[in-house]
Amino acid sequence: MTACVLLLRGINVGGAGKLPMADLRALLARLGADRVATHIQSGNAVFLHERPGAALPAAIRDAIEAGHGFRPAAFLLSGAEFSAVLAANPFPEAESDPRPMHLYFHDNSARPDRAALDALLAPGEQWHCTDRVLYLRAPDGIGRSAFAAKLPRHFKAVMTARNLRTCRKLAEMAGALSR
């Protein structure tokens, strides 16, 4: 069985996309997931699955839509892929201070407008984009970042963001499933 990390976009945010985590755990179990665990209330889950192929995220979206009336974006990575994303963080200062680090998982459907995004950077902010993740270091906080606020205008991909602490916890949880 493969350890998996699931990230859903827009779950339990501002009164929209309501999905109790108990419902998410039950839904994943019905789709063949084993040892399902969730982390916080924003659509993060880890589990084991026999065949976590490309069809599983669509099945998850379908099941949420059927049971809850909305269809969130779903990003599914193996535990190994998720750990590799964390290891590839281009900002080593995040090791000692994870607070300003955010990872935007995206569907690779577009390319960011680098010039426009660079123009939005505040002093000390840094970013780097791979084919799967956009890393943002925002020392003054993501809530004050013009880059973070205007990112969707200049990067038209489907994406969901997590802070580095949440990502580390999910990697730890996925790693525990593999033992």
Helices and strands as residue ranges (DSSP letters): E 2-8, H 21-30, E 34-39, E 44-49, H 55-68, E 74-78, H 79-87, G 92-95, E 101-106, H 114-120, E 126-129, E 133-137, G 142-144, H 146-154, E 159-163, H 164-178
